Amino acid sequence: DKRDGMSREGSGRVAVYKLTGLIRSYTLECNYNSGRLVNTVPARVRDGNNKPQGHMFTPPKYTPTVFEE
């Protein structure tokens, strides 16, 4: 809304539209926060392997060193 100084002109979607002409696009938003819990993903039904995973990967705390990698 241009009345409050906030417009969409600076958004990535507008820039991609102007550059490519794509009318429909999706925006993926992500962050680098890591929670204390990691959800398990169940095996696909057609795999036939419904054994629980023994070891769950816990993401590292994001520090400047990890982010630079």
PDB file of N, CA, C and O in Angstrom, chain B, residues numbered from 101:
ATOM      1  N   ASP B 101       0.856  -1.178   0.000  1.00  0.00           N
ATOM      2  CA  ASP B 101       0.000   0.000   0.000  1.00  0.00           C
ATOM      3  C   ASP B 101       0.893   1.228   0.000  1.00  0.00           C
ATOM      4  O   ASP B 101       1.682   1.425   0.924  1.00  0.00           O
ATOM      5  N   LYS B 102       0.777   2.040  -1.010  1.00  0.00           N
ATOM      6  CA  LYS B 102       1.649   3.202  -1.128  1.00  0.00           C
ATOM      7  C   LYS B 102       1.295   4.309  -0.148  1.00  0.00           C
ATOM      8  O   LYS B 102       2.096   5.219   0.067  1.00  0.00           O
ATOM      9  N   ARG B 103       0.117   4.248   0.447  1.00  0.00           N
ATOM     10  CA  ARG B 103      -0.264   5.292   1.396  1.00  0.00           C
ATOM     11  C   ARG B 103       0.612   5.266   2.641  1.00  0.00           C
ATOM     12  O   ARG B 103       0.909   6.317   3.209  1.00  0.00           O
ATOM     13  N   ASP B 104       1.027   4.078   3.069  1.00  0.00           N
ATOM     14  CA  ASP B 104       1.859   3.996   4.269  1.00  0.00           C
ATOM     15  C   ASP B 104       3.338   3.780   3.934  1.00  0.00           C
ATOM     16  O   ASP B 104       4.129   3.439   4.814  1.00  0.00           O
ATOM     17  N   GLY B 105       3.708   3.976   2.680  1.00  0.00           N
ATOM     18  CA  GLY B 105       5.097   3.850   2.280  1.00  0.00           C
ATOM     19  C   GLY B 105       5.556   2.425   2.036  1.00  0.00           C
ATOM     20  O   GLY B 105       6.720   2.198   1.707  1.00  0.00           O
ATOM     21  N   MET B 106       4.663   1.465   2.192  1.00  0.00           N
ATOM     22  CA  MET B 106       5.020   0.063   1.993  1.00  0.00           C
ATOM     23  C   MET B 106       4.402  -0.404   0.679  1.00  0.00           C
ATOM     24  O   MET B 106       3.187  -0.584   0.599  1.00  0.00           O
ATOM     25  N   SER B 107       5.212  -0.598  -0.336  1.00  0.00           N
ATOM     26  CA  SER B 107       4.685  -1.101  -1.601  1.00  0.00           C
ATOM     27  C   SER B 107       5.371  -2.418  -1.929  1.00  0.00           C
ATOM     28  O   SER B 107       6.359  -2.786  -1.293  1.00  0.00           O
ATOM     29  N   ARG B 108       4.854  -3.116  -2.907  1.00  0.00           N
ATOM     30  CA  ARG B 108       5.425  -4.397  -3.320  1.00  0.00           C
ATOM     31  C   ARG B 108       6.506  -4.216  -4.377  1.00  0.00           C
ATOM     32  O   ARG B 108       7.096  -5.198  -4.827  1.00  0.00           O
ATOM     33  N   GLU B 109       6.772  -3.000  -4.775  1.00  0.00           N
ATOM     34  CA  GLU B 109       7.727  -2.758  -5.852  1.00  0.00           C
ATOM     35  C   GLU B 109       9.121  -3.285  -5.530  1.00  0.00           C
ATOM     36  O   GLU B 109       9.861  -3.650  -6.444  1.00  0.00           O
ATOM     37  N   GLY B 110       9.492  -3.334  -4.266  1.00  0.00           N
ATOM     38  CA  GLY B 110      10.824  -3.804  -3.899  1.00  0.00           C
ATOM     39  C   GLY B 110      10.893  -5.286  -3.607  1.00  0.00           C
ATOM     40  O   GLY B 110      11.952  -5.791  -3.235  1.00  0.00           O
ATOM     41  N   SER B 111       9.783  -5.998  -3.768  1.00  0.00           N
ATOM     42  CA  SER B 111       9.791  -7.421  -3.427  1.00  0.00           C
ATOM     43  C   SER B 111      10.453  -8.240  -4.528  1.00  0.00           C
ATOM     44  O   SER B 111      10.522  -7.822  -5.683  1.00  0.00           O
ATOM     45  N   GLY B 112      10.931  -9.404  -4.144  1.00  0.00           N
ATOM     46  CA  GLY B 112      11.559 -10.303  -5.107  1.00  0.00           C
ATOM     47  C   GLY B 112      10.596 -10.768  -6.171  1.00  0.00           C
ATOM     48  O   GLY B 112      10.982 -10.934  -7.328  1.00  0.00           O
ATOM     49  N   ARG B 113       9.326 -10.983  -5.793  1.00  0.00           N
ATOM     50  CA  ARG B 113       8.339 -11.448  -6.773  1.00  0.00           C
ATOM     51  C   ARG B 113       8.129 -10.419  -7.871  1.00  0.00           C
ATOM     52  O   ARG B 113       8.006 -10.776  -9.043  1.00  0.00           O
ATOM     53  N   VAL B 114       8.087  -9.142  -7.501  1.00  0.00           N
ATOM     54  CA  VAL B 114       7.901  -8.092  -8.508  1.00  0.00           C
ATOM     55  C   VAL B 114       9.122  -8.031  -9.416  1.00  0.00           C
ATOM     56  O   VAL B 114       8.983  -7.873 -10.629  1.00  0.00           O
ATOM     57  N   ALA B 115      10.312  -8.155  -8.846  1.00  0.00           N
ATOM     58  CA  ALA B 115      11.532  -8.122  -9.659  1.00  0.00           C
ATOM     59  C   ALA B 115      11.558  -9.287 -10.644  1.00  0.00           C
ATOM     60  O   ALA B 115      11.919  -9.102 -11.807  1.00  0.00           O
ATOM     61  N   VAL B 116      11.177 -10.494 -10.192  1.00  0.00           N
ATOM     62  CA  VAL B 116      11.149 -11.659 -11.084  1.00  0.00           C
ATOM     63  C   VAL B 116      10.101 -11.465 -12.170  1.00  0.00           C
ATOM     64  O   VAL B 116      10.343 -11.802 -13.329  1.00  0.00           O
ATOM     65  N   TYR B 117       8.932 -10.923 -11.807  1.00  0.00           N
ATOM     66  CA  TYR B 117       7.878 -10.672 -12.802  1.00  0.00           C
ATOM     67  C   TYR B 117       8.373  -9.700 -13.872  1.00  0.00           C
ATOM     68  O   TYR B 117       8.174  -9.931 -15.065  1.00  0.00           O
ATOM     69  N   LYS B 118       9.010  -8.624 -13.449  1.00  0.00           N
ATOM     70  CA  LYS B 118       9.482  -7.631 -14.415  1.00  0.00           C
ATOM     71  C   LYS B 118      10.588  -8.197 -15.303  1.00  0.00           C
ATOM     72  O   LYS B 118      10.691  -7.837 -16.476  1.00  0.00           O
ATOM     73  N   LEU B 119      11.407  -9.078 -14.748  1.00  0.00           N
ATOM     74  CA  LEU B 119      12.515  -9.646 -15.503  1.00  0.00           C
ATOM     75  C   LEU B 119      12.065 -10.746 -16.455  1.00  0.00           C
ATOM     76  O   LEU B 119      12.565 -10.841 -17.576  1.00  0.00           O
ATOM     77  N   THR B 120      11.109 -11.589 -16.010  1.00  0.00           N
ATOM     78  CA  THR B 120      10.738 -12.773 -16.791  1.00  0.00           C
ATOM     79  C   THR B 120       9.337 -12.729 -17.376  1.00  0.00           C
ATOM     80  O   THR B 120       9.054 -13.428 -18.348  1.00  0.00           O
ATOM     81  N   GLY B 121       8.449 -11.912 -16.797  1.00  0.00           N
ATOM     82  CA  GLY B 121       7.069 -11.881 -17.255  1.00  0.00           C
ATOM     83  C   GLY B 121       6.213 -12.992 -16.673  1.00  0.00           C
ATOM     84  O   GLY B 121       5.065 -13.161 -17.082  1.00  0.00           O
ATOM     85  N   LEU B 122       6.754 -13.758 -15.719  1.00  0.00           N
ATOM     86  CA  LEU B 122       5.977 -14.831 -15.093  1.00  0.00           C
ATOM     87  C   LEU B 122       4.824 -14.242 -14.298  1.00  0.00           C
ATOM     88  O   LEU B 122       5.028 -13.385 -13.438  1.00  0.00           O
ATOM     89  N   ILE B 123       3.619 -14.700 -14.583  1.00  0.00           N
ATOM     90  CA  ILE B 123       2.445 -14.193 -13.879  1.00  0.00           C
ATOM     91  C   ILE B 123       2.254 -14.921 -12.560  1.00  0.00           C
ATOM     92  O   ILE B 123       1.947 -14.302 -11.542  1.00  0.00           O
ATOM     93  N   ARG B 124       2.436 -16.235 -12.579  1.00  0.00           N
ATOM     94  CA  ARG B 124       2.249 -17.030 -11.359  1.00  0.00           C
ATOM     95  C   ARG B 124       3.598 -17.571 -10.898  1.00  0.00           C
ATOM     96  O   ARG B 124       4.343 -18.160 -11.680  1.00  0.00           O
ATOM     97  N   SER B 125       3.895 -17.366  -9.644  1.00  0.00           N
ATOM     98  CA  SER B 125       5.134 -17.894  -9.083  1.00  0.00           C
ATOM     99  C   SER B 125       4.921 -18.179  -7.605  1.00  0.00           C
ATOM    100  O   SER B 125       3.970 -17.687  -6.997  1.00  0.00           O
ATOM    101  N   TYR B 126       5.801 -18.967  -7.043  1.00  0.00           N
ATOM    102  CA  TYR B 126       5.740 -19.305  -5.629  1.00  0.00           C
ATOM    103  C   TYR B 126       6.936 -18.691  -4.920  1.00  0.00           C
ATOM    104  O   TYR B 126       8.016 -18.564  -5.497  1.00  0.00           O
ATOM    105  N   THR B 127       6.735 -18.319  -3.687  1.00  0.00           N
ATOM    106  CA  THR B 127       7.811 -17.779  -2.876  1.00  0.00           C
ATOM    107  C   THR B 127       8.116 -18.766  -1.767  1.00  0.00           C
ATOM    108  O   THR B 127       7.214 -19.187  -1.043  1.00  0.00           O
ATOM    109  N   LEU B 128       9.363 -19.133  -1.630  1.00  0.00           N
ATOM    110  CA  LEU B 128       9.793 -20.026  -0.567  1.00  0.00           C
ATOM    111  C   LEU B 128      10.466 -19.180   0.498  1.00  0.00           C
ATOM    112  O   LEU B 128      11.458 -18.499   0.238  1.00  0.00           O
ATOM    113  N   GLU B 129       9.917 -19.232   1.688  1.00  0.00           N
ATOM    114  CA  GLU B 129      10.500 -18.486   2.793  1.00  0.00           C
ATOM    115  C   GLU B 129      11.193 -19.464   3.720  1.00  0.00           C
ATOM    116  O   GLU B 129      10.623 -20.493   4.084  1.00  0.00           O
ATOM    117  N   CYS B 130      12.407 -19.151   4.100  1.00  0.00           N
ATOM    118  CA  CYS B 130      13.124 -20.020   5.030  1.00  0.00           C
ATOM    119  C   CYS B 130      13.903 -19.167   6.019  1.00  0.00           C
ATOM    120  O   CYS B 130      14.147 -17.980   5.804  1.00  0.00           O
ATOM    121  N   ASN B 131      14.279 -19.813   7.096  1.00  0.00           N
ATOM    122  CA  ASN B 131      15.096 -19.139   8.088  1.00  0.00           C
ATOM    123  C   ASN B 131      16.125 -20.118   8.620  1.00  0.00           C
ATOM    124  O   ASN B 131      16.119 -21.298   8.272  1.00  0.00           O
ATOM    125  N   TYR B 132      16.987 -19.623   9.448  1.00  0.00           N
ATOM    126  CA  TYR B 132      18.070 -20.448   9.964  1.00  0.00           C
ATOM    127  C   TYR B 132      17.894 -20.753  11.444  1.00  0.00           C
ATOM    128  O   TYR B 132      18.869 -21.058  12.130  1.00  0.00           O
ATOM    129  N   ASN B 133      16.675 -20.675  11.943  1.00  0.00           N
ATOM    130  CA  ASN B 133      16.411 -21.042  13.328  1.00  0.00           C
ATOM    131  C   ASN B 133      16.398 -22.551  13.445  1.00  0.00           C
ATOM    132  O   ASN B 133      15.885 -23.241  12.565  1.00  0.00           O
ATOM    133  N   SER B 134      16.944 -23.054  14.498  1.00  0.00           N
ATOM    134  CA  SER B 134      16.943 -24.494  14.742  1.00  0.00           C
ATOM    135  C   SER B 134      16.243 -24.762  16.056  1.00  0.00           C
ATOM    136  O   SER B 134      16.581 -24.173  17.083  1.00  0.00           O
ATOM    137  N   GLY B 135      15.278 -25.642  16.023  1.00  0.00           N
ATOM    138  CA  GLY B 135      14.560 -25.991  17.233  1.00  0.00           C
ATOM    139  C   GLY B 135      15.271 -27.077  18.010  1.00  0.00           C
ATOM    140  O   GLY B 135      16.253 -27.654  17.541  1.00  0.00           O
ATOM    141  N   ARG B 136      14.774 -27.348  19.189  1.00  0.00           N
ATOM    142  CA  ARG B 136      15.357 -28.399  20.017  1.00  0.00           C
ATOM    143  C   ARG B 136      14.855 -29.775  19.614  1.00  0.00           C
ATOM    144  O   ARG B 136      15.492 -30.779  19.932  1.00  0.00           O
ATOM    145  N   LEU B 137      13.727 -29.841  18.919  1.00  0.00           N
ATOM    146  CA  LEU B 137      13.147 -31.115  18.529  1.00  0.00           C
ATOM    147  C   LEU B 137      13.225 -31.284  17.017  1.00  0.00           C
ATOM    148  O   LEU B 137      13.104 -30.319  16.263  1.00  0.00           O
ATOM    149  N   VAL B 138      13.427 -32.515  16.593  1.00  0.00           N
ATOM    150  CA  VAL B 138      13.447 -32.829  15.170  1.00  0.00           C
ATOM    151  C   VAL B 138      12.317 -33.808  14.910  1.00  0.00           C
ATOM    152  O   VAL B 138      12.252 -34.863  15.541  1.00  0.00           O
ATOM    153  N   ASN B 139      11.426 -33.470  13.986  1.00  0.00           N
ATOM    154  CA  ASN B 139      10.308 -34.355  13.656  1.00  0.00           C
ATOM    155  C   ASN B 139      10.798 -35.522  12.810  1.00  0.00           C
ATOM    156  O   ASN B 139      11.695 -35.376  11.980  1.00  0.00           O
ATOM    157  N   THR B 140      10.196 -36.674  13.036  1.00  0.00           N
ATOM    158  CA  THR B 140      10.520 -37.829  12.211  1.00  0.00           C
ATOM    159  C   THR B 140       9.610 -37.838  10.994  1.00  0.00           C
ATOM    160  O   THR B 140       8.469 -37.381  11.054  1.00  0.00           O
ATOM    161  N   VAL B 141      10.118 -38.356   9.906  1.00  0.00           N
ATOM    162  CA  VAL B 141       9.338 -38.476   8.684  1.00  0.00           C
ATOM    163  C   VAL B 141       9.012 -39.951   8.511  1.00  0.00           C
ATOM    164  O   VAL B 141       9.921 -40.774   8.406  1.00  0.00           O
ATOM    165  N   PRO B 142       7.720 -40.301   8.478  1.00  0.00           N
ATOM    166  CA  PRO B 142       7.376 -41.720   8.342  1.00  0.00           C
ATOM    167  C   PRO B 142       7.773 -42.250   6.966  1.00  0.00           C
ATOM    168  O   PRO B 142       7.820 -41.506   5.986  1.00  0.00           O
ATOM    169  N   ALA B 143       8.058 -43.547   6.916  1.00  0.00           N
ATOM    170  CA  ALA B 143       8.411 -44.180   5.645  1.00  0.00           C
ATOM    171  C   ALA B 143       7.201 -44.177   4.723  1.00  0.00           C
ATOM    172  O   ALA B 143       6.057 -44.189   5.177  1.00  0.00           O
ATOM    173  N   ARG B 144       7.470 -44.160   3.426  1.00  0.00           N
ATOM    174  CA  ARG B 144       6.376 -44.232   2.468  1.00  0.00           C
ATOM    175  C   ARG B 144       5.701 -45.583   2.596  1.00  0.00           C
ATOM    176  O   ARG B 144       6.350 -46.574   2.931  1.00  0.00           O
ATOM    177  N   VAL B 145       4.418 -45.631   2.336  1.00  0.00           N
ATOM    178  CA  VAL B 145       3.660 -46.875   2.474  1.00  0.00           C
ATOM    179  C   VAL B 145       4.177 -47.928   1.512  1.00  0.00           C
ATOM    180  O   VAL B 145       4.283 -49.095   1.889  1.00  0.00           O
ATOM    181  N   ARG B 146       4.500 -47.557   0.294  1.00  0.00           N
ATOM    182  CA  ARG B 146       4.920 -48.545  -0.698  1.00  0.00           C
ATOM    183  C   ARG B 146       6.329 -49.083  -0.438  1.00  0.00           C
ATOM    184  O   ARG B 146       6.735 -50.062  -1.065  1.00  0.00           O
ATOM    185  N   ASP B 147       7.086 -48.456   0.483  1.00  0.00           N
ATOM    186  CA  ASP B 147       8.412 -48.970   0.814  1.00  0.00           C
ATOM    187  C   ASP B 147       8.332 -50.305   1.538  1.00  0.00           C
ATOM    188  O   ASP B 147       9.197 -51.163   1.359  1.00  0.00           O
ATOM    189  N   GLY B 148       7.304 -50.487   2.351  1.00  0.00           N
ATOM    190  CA  GLY B 148       7.183 -51.702   3.132  1.00  0.00           C
ATOM    191  C   GLY B 148       8.161 -51.752   4.289  1.00  0.00           C
ATOM    192  O   GLY B 148       8.226 -52.753   5.003  1.00  0.00           O
ATOM    193  N   ASN B 149       8.913 -50.697   4.482  1.00  0.00           N
ATOM    194  CA  ASN B 149       9.892 -50.641   5.564  1.00  0.00           C
ATOM    195  C   ASN B 149       9.412 -49.606   6.569  1.00  0.00           C
ATOM    196  O   ASN B 149       9.699 -48.418   6.424  1.00  0.00           O
ATOM    197  N   ASN B 150       8.698 -50.040   7.568  1.00  0.00           N
ATOM    198  CA  ASN B 150       8.140 -49.119   8.550  1.00  0.00           C
ATOM    199  C   ASN B 150       8.933 -49.119   9.849  1.00  0.00           C
ATOM    200  O   ASN B 150       8.401 -48.764  10.901  1.00  0.00           O
ATOM    201  N   LYS B 151      10.206 -49.516   9.784  1.00  0.00           N
ATOM    202  CA  LYS B 151      11.037 -49.510  10.978  1.00  0.00           C
ATOM    203  C   LYS B 151      11.355 -48.068  11.357  1.00  0.00           C
ATOM    204  O   LYS B 151      11.655 -47.253  10.484  1.00  0.00           O
ATOM    205  N   PRO B 152      11.292 -47.742  12.648  1.00  0.00           N
ATOM    206  CA  PRO B 152      11.656 -46.384  13.050  1.00  0.00           C
ATOM    207  C   PRO B 152      13.150 -46.141  12.837  1.00  0.00           C
ATOM    208  O   PRO B 152      13.964 -47.056  12.965  1.00  0.00           O
ATOM    209  N   GLN B 153      13.485 -44.934  12.520  1.00  0.00           N
ATOM    210  CA  GLN B 153      14.883 -44.577  12.326  1.00  0.00           C
ATOM    211  C   GLN B 153      15.605 -44.599  13.667  1.00  0.00           C
ATOM    212  O   GLN B 153      15.091 -44.075  14.655  1.00  0.00           O
ATOM    213  N   GLY B 154      16.788 -45.198  13.711  1.00  0.00           N
ATOM    214  CA  GLY B 154      17.526 -45.309  14.956  1.00  0.00           C
ATOM    215  C   GLY B 154      18.194 -44.015  15.374  1.00  0.00           C
ATOM    216  O   GLY B 154      18.230 -43.706  16.565  1.00  0.00           O
ATOM    217  N   HIS B 155      18.718 -43.256  14.439  1.00  0.00           N
ATOM    218  CA  HIS B 155      19.462 -42.047  14.775  1.00  0.00           C
ATOM    219  C   HIS B 155      18.836 -40.859  14.060  1.00  0.00           C
ATOM    220  O   HIS B 155      18.659 -40.881  12.842  1.00  0.00           O
ATOM    221  N   MET B 156      18.510 -39.845  14.804  1.00  0.00           N
ATOM    222  CA  MET B 156      17.943 -38.628  14.215  1.00  0.00           C
ATOM    223  C   MET B 156      19.030 -37.560  14.164  1.00  0.00           C
ATOM    224  O   MET B 156      19.732 -37.333  15.150  1.00  0.00           O
ATOM    225  N   PHE B 157      19.165 -36.917  13.031  1.00  0.00           N
ATOM    226  CA  PHE B 157      20.128 -35.838  12.876  1.00  0.00           C
ATOM    227  C   PHE B 157      19.579 -34.585  13.533  1.00  0.00           C
ATOM    228  O   PHE B 157      18.465 -34.156  13.230  1.00  0.00           O
ATOM    229  N   THR B 158      20.343 -34.006  14.417  1.00  0.00           N
ATOM    230  CA  THR B 158      19.968 -32.740  15.030  1.00  0.00           C
ATOM    231  C   THR B 158      20.831 -31.663  14.394  1.00  0.00           C
ATOM    232  O   THR B 158      22.058 -31.748  14.446  1.00  0.00           O
ATOM    233  N   PRO B 159      20.212 -30.648  13.793  1.00  0.00           N
ATOM    234  CA  PRO B 159      21.005 -29.622  13.115  1.00  0.00           C
ATOM    235  C   PRO B 159      21.866 -28.853  14.107  1.00  0.00           C
ATOM    236  O   PRO B 159      21.490 -28.704  15.270  1.00  0.00           O
ATOM    237  N   PRO B 160      23.019 -28.362  13.655  1.00  0.00           N
ATOM    238  CA  PRO B 160      23.899 -27.613  14.558  1.00  0.00           C
ATOM    239  C   PRO B 160      23.324 -26.238  14.858  1.00  0.00           C
ATOM    240  O   PRO B 160      22.485 -25.728  14.116  1.00  0.00           O
ATOM    241  N   LYS B 161      23.780 -25.649  15.944  1.00  0.00           N
ATOM    242  CA  LYS B 161      23.438 -24.255  16.226  1.00  0.00           C
ATOM    243  C   LYS B 161      24.105 -23.404  15.146  1.00  0.00           C
ATOM    244  O   LYS B 161      25.276 -23.608  14.827  1.00  0.00           O
ATOM    245  N   TYR B 162      23.376 -22.470  14.596  1.00  0.00           N
ATOM    246  CA  TYR B 162      23.943 -21.641  13.542  1.00  0.00           C
ATOM    247  C   TYR B 162      24.786 -20.539  14.154  1.00  0.00           C
ATOM    248  O   TYR B 162      24.296 -19.690  14.898  1.00  0.00           O
ATOM    249  N   THR B 163      26.048 -20.577  13.826  1.00  0.00           N
ATOM    250  CA  THR B 163      27.007 -19.560  14.227  1.00  0.00           C
ATOM    251  C   THR B 163      27.545 -18.942  12.941  1.00  0.00           C
ATOM    252  O   THR B 163      27.298 -19.481  11.862  1.00  0.00           O
ATOM    253  N   PRO B 164      28.260 -17.845  13.020  1.00  0.00           N
ATOM    254  CA  PRO B 164      28.826 -17.283  11.791  1.00  0.00           C
ATOM    255  C   PRO B 164      29.678 -18.292  11.017  1.00  0.00           C
ATOM    256  O   PRO B 164      29.674 -18.286   9.786  1.00  0.00           O
ATOM    257  N   THR B 165      30.410 -19.159  11.727  1.00  0.00           N
ATOM    258  CA  THR B 165      31.242 -20.157  11.055  1.00  0.00           C
ATOM    259  C   THR B 165      30.390 -21.154  10.285  1.00  0.00           C
ATOM    260  O   THR B 165      30.693 -21.460   9.132  1.00  0.00           O
ATOM    261  N   VAL B 166      29.324 -21.667  10.904  1.00  0.00           N
ATOM    262  CA  VAL B 166      28.439 -22.623  10.239  1.00  0.00           C
ATOM    263  C   VAL B 166      27.755 -21.955   9.053  1.00  0.00           C
ATOM    264  O   VAL B 166      27.635 -22.560   7.988  1.00  0.00           O
ATOM    265  N   PHE B 167      27.308 -20.719   9.226  1.00  0.00           N
ATOM    266  CA  PHE B 167      26.626 -20.001   8.155  1.00  0.00           C
ATOM    267  C   PHE B 167      27.557 -19.799   6.961  1.00  0.00           C
ATOM    268  O   PHE B 167      27.113 -19.887   5.816  1.00  0.00           O
ATOM    269  N   GLU B 168      28.835 -19.530   7.209  1.00  0.00           N
ATOM    270  CA  GLU B 168      29.791 -19.298   6.123  1.00  0.00           C
ATOM    271  C   GLU B 168      30.062 -20.557   5.316  1.00  0.00           C
ATOM    272  O   GLU B 168      30.409 -20.475   4.138  1.00  0.00           O
ATOM    273  N   GLU B 169      29.904 -21.733   5.944  1.00  0.00           N
ATOM    274  CA  GLU B 169      30.144 -22.984   5.229  1.00  0.00           C
ATOM    275  C   GLU B 169      29.079 -23.180   4.189  1.00  0.00           C
ATOM    276  O   GLU B 169      29.094 -24.179   3.470  1.00  0.00           O
TER     277      GLU B 169
END
